[in-house]
């Protein structure tokens, strides 16, 4: 057989393999239980008590505040902004859900407590039976993955959604790290491509650390535009992944609030003129806070409130649904700052914490689907408040 014929056969086999992979991914997404109907009495804020990691104090060996997710909700409930019964609890991502992005080999590697200990950067986890690691560490992560995936559906229906968790941006299809065991951002986007008839997604990653996981996963996918604003002097120092960032904004250690917000304004302007997204995934890490031991930036709490407002206003101006993930943050004060920022978004009418009016018919997927009614309701609110926020 000639070299040309062999090359043609190899190319055809590669195409067939890719087609089979895409078909399997699509089937897994369509059979998933992570998307489900949400009654109008709920607001698009997603959280479960299962998010919080607590096991014999071992979680305190990592600087990440693994109870911040619950405290964010408590602050919002105490302030009267949110009612506990109106929070949405997600489903846990199953193995089939995770296989939409991850390989069998990677998921099997999490059956080793040593591998999980390396990923979450807590060495004593290596000494635990893996059944406990699955229950106390990986189950909370899988629950948050379900929240991130569901947030895209809610954002499309309501205009916005907040997963009070997620944002595991260091994890790619084949590798975890930096307290990130599952690639929730990549999974969320692939579900949106299939379920929501979306073909253009913008990731705005404003965690202090570079989002190398999603950058690797979408390295050759022109449907995804990545704006990553990060400290280049800290973990993960992934120079290969930096090549795949559409708009790279480096903010070195010691960057002040004013300098940071000026760079953000310019970055959003460039992103808005260079890409027309149908969904914005906002990774809103608070490790940029002044005093954060890992982020090393000097952004004030008010600066984070302004940052979040700018991103939500950007999406509002473009009339694009946005989902927010809380991602990193290594100070106890992070939970309070995030809650204050969400309250500010509510006060500025960039999010609406009121339940939607309905007569019990608002169930997507039914023959009497009222998605159009939701869209009209959200659009009316957007138009009515735009002058106040832009």
N, C-alpha and C positions, 0 to 999 in steps of 0.2 A: 504494500500500500504506500502511495506517495505521501510525502510530508504534508502537502496541501490537503489531501483527503483526511489525513489524521487530524490536522488542525481544524478542519470543518466539522468532523465528528465530535471533537472535544468541545468546540463552541456550541454545537447543538445540544450536547449533554449538559453543558453549563446553563443554557437557557431553560431546558426542561427542568433541571434541578431548582432553578430560581423560581420558575412558575409553580412547581409543586410546593415550595416553601411558602410562597405568597398565599396559595390556596389554603394550606394548612393553617397559616396565621389567621386568615380571614375566618375560617370555620371556627377556630378557637374563640375569636372575638365575638362572633355572632351567637355562640352557644354560652357565653359567659353570663354570670349572674351579677356582675359588678354594676351594670346599668339596671336601674329599676325605677318605677314610677314614684314620684314624690308628690304628696298632697300639697295644695296651696297654703295650708296652715303652717307649713314648715318654711323657714328661711334658708337660703343657700349657704349656710354655715355648717361645716361637716366636722364632727368630732365623736370619739368614743373614749370611754374611760380606759379601754384596752390599749389606747395609744401610749399611756404612761408606763415607763419601765421602772420596776422596783423589785429587787431581789436581794434580801439580806444586806442591804447597803452597798452591794457591789457596784451598783450604777454610779455611786459617788466617786469611783476611781477614775472616771472620765470627766473632763471639765464641762461636757455638755449637760445642761439642765434637763434631765429626762422626765421631769414632772411639769415642765413649763406649759405643755399643751393644755392640761387640765386647769392650771392657774389662769391662763388667758381667758378661758370660758368663765371661770369663777369671777374674775374682775368684771367681765361684760354683764354677767347675771346680776352681780351686786350693784352695778351702776344702773340697772333697769333697762339696759340697751337690748338685752337678749333674754328670752325665757327658755329654761332648760328643756321644756317639752317641745320646743320648736327647732331644736338642733337636730340635724340629720346624722344618723349613725350608718356608716358604710358597711358593706360586706368585706370579709377577709379575702384577699386575693388567693385563689387556689393555685395548685401546681400548673394546671392547664393555662390559667391566666398569665402566670409568670413566664411560661414557655412562649408566649407571644413575642417576647424579646430575648429572654435568657435561654441558654442551651441546657440540655440535660446534664452535661458535664459540670457546668457551673453550679446548678442547683444541687447536684449530688455532692459537690465540694462543701456545701453548708451542713452536711451531715457530720462533718468533722468539727468538734468544738474548738480545736486549735485554729482552724481557718476562720471561724466566726470571731474568735478572740482577736485575731490579727485585723480583721475588718473593723471591728468596733473599738479597737485599741484599748482593750481591757484584758491584760494577760491572764488574770485568774479565771476568766471564763473558760479557758482551755482545760481547766481541771474539772469542769462540771460535766455530768452525763448529758449527752446531746438532747435527750428528751426534755431536760430542763431548759437547755439553751433554746430549743424550738419554742417552748411555752413562754418563757420569760423574756426572751430577746427578739426572736424572729417573728413570733406571732404579733407583737405590737407593730413591727415594721410592716408585716403583710396587711394588717388592718389599715395602716396609713396609706399603703399603696392603693387599696380599695377606695379610700377617700380621695386621693388625687385623681384616679380614673373617673370616678363619679363627678368630680368637680367640673370636668369639661362639659359633661351633659347638662349640668345645672347652669353653667355659664351660658351655654348656647340658648337655653330656655329662658333664663331670667336676666341675662346681661352680665352677670358677675357671679362668682362663687369664691368662698374661702375655705380651704382645707386647713384646719388648725393643726397642722402637722405636715409631713411629707417634705419634698424638696431634697431628695437624696441624690444630689447632683454629681457626686463622685463615683457613683456606680454605673458601669456600662454593661452591655450584654454579657461580657465574659469576665468581668473583674469588679470586685467590690473594694471598698476602702474608705477611710475617713468617716467612720460611723455610718456608712451607707451600704446596706446589704442588697437592696433591690433598686432597679432603675425605674422608679415611679414616673419620672418625667417622660422618658421614652415610651413606657407603656401607655401613659395617658394620651400621648400624641397618636400612637398607632391605633388606639381605640377610636379616637376622634376621626381619623382618616376614614375608617370603615363605617362607623355608626352615624356620624354627624354630617356626612357629605362635605367635609372640609379638606382642602388641598393646600392651604398655606397657613403655617403657624409661625409665630414669632415668640422666641424665648427671650425674656428680659431677666437676666440673672444678675442680681445685685447683692448676693451674698459676698462677703469679703474674699472668699476663696474661689478660685477658678472652677467653673463647672465642667470639668474634664470628662465626666461620664457621658452626658448627653452630647458633648462635642464629638466624641469618638463614635457614638451610635449614629449620628446624623452627618458624618463627615462627607458623605457623597450624595446627600439628599437635598436637592435644591428647593424642596417644599418647605424646608425649615430654615428660618433666619435666626441667627444667634447674636444677641447683644450681651456681651459679658463684661462687667465692670468689676475688677478684682485687684487685690494687692498682689503684684508679681513677685514679691519677696518671700511669700509664705507657701505652705502646702497647697496644691500638690506638685507645683513646679513641673507640670506636664507640658513640655515644649512641643511635643508632637501634636497634642490636642489643640494647642494654641493656633496651629495652622488652619484649623477648621472653623475658627470664629469669624463670623461675617463682619462684626464691628467690635474690635478689641479696645477697651478703655482701661488703661492701667492706672491705678491709684496707689502710689507707694506708701509705705508705713509713715504715719504721722500726718496724712492728708486731713485738712480741716473741713469743717462743715461747709463753709462758703465755697471752697475750691471744689469739693465733691459735688455740690448741687449745681454749680456752674457747668461742670463736665457732664453731669447727667442731662441738663437742659439741651446741651449741644448734641449729645448722643441720641436722645429721643427725636430731635429734629432730623438728624441724619437717617435714623432708622425709619421714620415716618415717610420720608421722601424717597427712600430706596426700596421699600418693600410694602406690599399691601396685604396685611394678614387677615385671615378670617377668624383667628383665635389668638389671644395673647396668653402665654404661660409666664406668670410673674413669680420668680423665685426670690422671696423677700427676706433673706437672712438678716438677722440683727447683730451679727458679729462685727459689724462696722462701728458699733458703739464705742465711744471713748472709754478706754479702760478694759476692753475685751482682751483677754490674754492671748488669743490666737489671731484675731483679725488685725490688730495693731494699727487701726485707723482711729481718728479722733472726731467722730461724728456724734453730735449731741442728740439726746432724745427728741428734741423738737426737729432736728435735722432729719431723723428717720420718719417722723410724722409728715414732714414736707416731701420727703422722697416718695413715700407711698401715695400721697395725694397727687404728685406729678405723674406717676405712672398710671393711676386710675383715670386722671383727667386726659392723659394721652389716649387711652383706649376709648374713653367717652367721646372725645373729639372725632376719632376715626369711626365711631359707631361699631366697635368691635368687642365681642364678649371677652372677658378677662377672668382667669382663675388665679388665685394667689395661694402660695405655699409658704409656710413660715421658716423652713430650712434651719440654718445654723444660728447660734447665739449662745455664748458661753458665760453669761453673767445672770445672776438671779433677777436682775432688773429687766431683763429682756421681756418677760411675760407682761409686765406692767406697761412697757413701751408699746408692745404690739397691741394690747387692749386699747391703750390711749389712741393709737393710730386708727384702729377700726372705728372707734367712737368719733374721731375727727372725720373719717370718710362718711359716716352716717350723718353727721352734722352738716357736711358740705353737700349732702344729697348725691354723693358718688356711689353709695350703696344704700339700699332701702331695706331696713330691718323689719318693715311691716309685712304682714301676710298678704298674699294676693287675694283679691275678691274672687269668689268662685261659688259654684252651686254643686260642687262634688263631681263635676264632669272633667276636671283638669287632670286627665290621665293620658300621658303620651302613649301611643301604641294602640289605643282603643279606636273603634270606628268613629267615636265622637270626640276625637282628639282635639283638645283646646289649645294646642301650642300656639296657634294663630292669635288666640285671645291673650295668652301670656305675652306674646311678642308685641301686640298692640298696646298692652298695658305698660310694659317696660319702655316701649318707644315713647309713649306719652310722658312718662316720668323723665326720660332722658331729655326730650325736647323742652319740657317745662323747666328743667333745672339747669340746662346747658349755660344760659347766660350768667348764672350765679357762680359757676365753677371754672369756666374757661377764661 
